[in-house]
Amino acid sequence: MTEPFEFEFFVRGLIAATMVGGLAGMMGVYIVLRRMSYIGHGLSHAIFGGAVVSFIMSINFYVGASIWGFLSAVLIQWTSRRRSISSDAAIGIITTASFALGIALISRTQTFTRSFEAALFGNILGVTGPDLLAIALVTGAVLIAVIIGYKYLLFATFDTEVAASYGVPVRWVDTAFALVLAGTVVVSMQVLGVTMIAAALVVPPIVARQFTGSFTRMMVLSPLIGASAGAIGIYLSWFIDVSSGASVVLVASGFFLVSIVYASARDRLLAARGRAGTV
């Protein structure tokens, strides 16, 4: 059972997956409550295009992909403010175009050597020391940003129009949120892959919501669920020989099934107690 821990690459992958899971779980609370679940999926595809461009232009991956992701997120927000274009349509158009650009460049550029499969599905073998440092820095920065802007984020999440009327700089809050989300997706790509990031952002907060209706408790419980799914998923991926991203998401999906069973049993019990009380 302890065999995987004898390999340094596995330990790095385990630490990275735990941090990424917690980070995604924390950001996911805001994404779910803002009803923006699709943006995690879309932004990861957009950043894939930015990653390819960064490689071709010999720009640092984290710098190039983060800038590309941030600009994509801001462009989505700007486009979706137009009444004739819905937010999901803006996400679909912008992110798909960016992803298509990445695919087109790969097909045209023979010098592109990054593993396409690893980028799509995640690969713990590729997690390096600098990757761990980047994940730790982004996680720390996001935690500080959430603590400092807690009230603004909370207000802007639940009622944007009322928040603006009370003097909350909603557009600046949304811009900062876009930057933080872009950073989260960028550092998650190596562990989870492009196709699995959306689930890592959405599943933990939904599971947390089955157990509590309190926003504060969700902000604590969701990162714990995400970190647990990351650690367990990476550990299991060693034995079942599947991609790290898929394993993490399957574990998180197992948590979701458990939460649904729990919530259903709780609701039936409360309903039975209510009927007994009226007798």
N, C-alpha and C positions, 0 to 999 in steps of 0.2 A: 504493500500500500504506500510505502514511502519512496519507492524507486524513482518516481519522477523528480523528487526534490534533490536527487543527486546530480541533476543537470542544471547548469547555470542558466541556460536559455529558458528552461521551463520556469524556474523561479522568477526570472525577469517577466515572462509572460503572465504568470500568476499575479504578480504585484501590479502589472499594467492593467490586467483585466479587472482586478478589484477596484483600482482607482477609477478606471473608465466607467465601470458599472455604477459606482457611487456618483460620479459626475453626471452621467446621463440620467440617473434617477432624480437627481436634484433639479436639473434643467427641465426634465420631463414634466414636473409638477406644473410649471408655468405653461408649458406647451399644451398639456391636456386641458387645463382650466381656461386657456385662451381659445380652445377648440382649433388648434393649429397642428394637429397630429400629422398631417400630410407634409408639413414643412421639413420635418426631420428626414423623411425619405427623399424629398426633392432636393434639399440642400446638399445631402451627401452625394447625389448624382452630379450636382453642379460643381462641387469641389473636386470631384474626380476629373472633370475637364480642366480645372485649374491646376491640378497636380501634374497632368500631362504637359500643360503649357510650361509649368515651372521647370520640369525636367528638360524639356527641349531648349529652353532659354538659359539653362544652367543656373537657375535661381534656387535658393534654399527651399526645400519642400514646404516647411512649416510657414515660412514667410509668404511665399507665393500662393499657396493654397488658402491660407487665412485671409489674405487680401482679396482673393477671388471669391471666397465664400462670403465675406463681409459685404462686398459690392453686390453679390447676387441677392443676399438677404435684404439689403437696403432697396435694391431695384424692385424686388417683390413687393415690399411695403409701399413703395411709391406708386407702383402700377395698380395695386389693389385698392388704393384710395380713390381711384377713378370709379365712378358709380357704374359705368358700363362694363367693368371688368371685375369679376369676383376674385377673391383671394386664391381659391383653388385653381382657377384658370390661370392666374398670374404665376403661381408656383409651377404648374404644369408646363407652361410655355417657356419660361426662363430657364428652369433647371433641365428640362429635356434638351433644349438647344445647347446648353453648356456641356451636357453629357455627350451629345452627338458630336460636338466639336472635339472632345477628347478621343472618341472612337475614330473620327476621321483622321486626326493627327497620328494616332497609333498606326493606322493602316497606311499612312503616307511616309512615316518616319521609320526607317530601318534600324536606327540607333537606339530606339526605345527598348530598354532591357528590363524594366521593372516587371514583376510577375503580375500578369493581368488577373489571374485567378486569385492571388493573394489580395489584390486590391479590392476585388469584389466580395470575397468571403472571409477575409481575415487570415492572419498567419502568425502564430506566436513565435515561430522560428525567426521571424524578421524583427522582433522587438529587440532594440539595442539599448545601451546605456543612455545615449542622447534622447532616445524615444521616451524612456522612463522619466528623464529630467523634464522634457517638454510636457508630459502628462501631469507631473507633479506641479509644475509652474502654473499650468492652465487651471488645474483643480484648485490650487491655492488662490489664484486670482479670482476665479468664479465665486469661491466661498466668501472672499472679502467683499466682492461686488454685491453679492446677495445680502450680506449682513448690513453693509452701508446703505444700500438702496432698498431695504426690505419693505418699508412703508410705501414708497413710490411704486415698486413693482407690484405689491399687493393691490393697491388702489387701481393702477392701470390695467391689471389683469382682470378684475371683476367688473369694472364699469369705466370704460375709456372716456365717455362723454362727461360723466360726472367728475371724474378725476381732472379733466381739462378745465372744467368750470371752477374747481377749487384751486387752480393754479399749479397743478402738477404738469411739468413739461413732458407731456405724453410722447411727443415725437423724439425728444432726446432720450427718453426712457426706452422707446422702441429701438432706436438706433444702437444704444448700448447693449440692449438685449440681443440684437442681431449680431453684434461683434462677439459677444460671449458665446452665443450659439454656434457661430462659425468656428470659433476656437475649439469648442467641445467636439464638433463633428470632425475637425481635422485630426485631433489627437486620438480619436476613436477609430480612425480608418484602419490602422495597422492591426489592431486587435480584432475588431468586429467586421471590417469590410464594408464596402459601400451598401450592399444589399441588406445588411442586418442592423444598421444604426437606428433606423426608424423604430424597430421593435424595442431596442434597448432604451430609447427615449420614452416610449409610450407605455409599455407593459408595467414597469415598476410603479409609476404613479396610479395607474388604474387598479393594480392590486392593493396599493395602500388605501385607495379610496373605498374599497370594499370593507376595510377594517375600521375606518374612521372618517368622519365628516369634518374634522378640524383641519384647517389649512396648516397650522403650526405642526400638528402631529404628522400630517402628510409630508411636510418638509424634512422631518426626521426619519420617518418610516420608509419613504420611497428610496432615498440613497442607500439605506441599509439593505433593502430588497435587491436593488441593482448591484451593489457590491457583492452580496451573497451569490447572486446568479452568476456574476463574473468569475468569482473564485471557484465555485462548484463546477461551472461550465468548462473552465479551462482544465480543471483536474480530471473531469470525465472525458474530455476530448483526447487525453493521453491514452486512455484505455479503449475507447470505442473508435479511435482513429478517424475522426471527422474534423472539419474545419472549426477553428476556435469560435468564430462568429456564430455559426449554426448551433454549436453546443451551448453557448451562453444563452442564445435566444430560446432554445428548447427548454432549458432549465427555468428561465423566466416564464415561459408558457405553462410549465408545470405549476409554478407558484400561482399563476392566474387561475388555473383549474381549481386548485385548493381554495383560493379566495372566493370563487363563485360558489363552491359547495358550502363553505362557511357562511357566506352571506345569505344563501337560500335557507339554510338551517336556522340561522338567527331570525330571519324574517318570519318563518313559520312558527317559531317559538314565541315571538312577540305577538303574532296574530292570535295564537292559541291563548296566551295570557290575556289579551284584550277581550276575546270572547268570553273567557271565564270570569272576567271582572264585570261584565255586563249582565251575567246571570244572577 
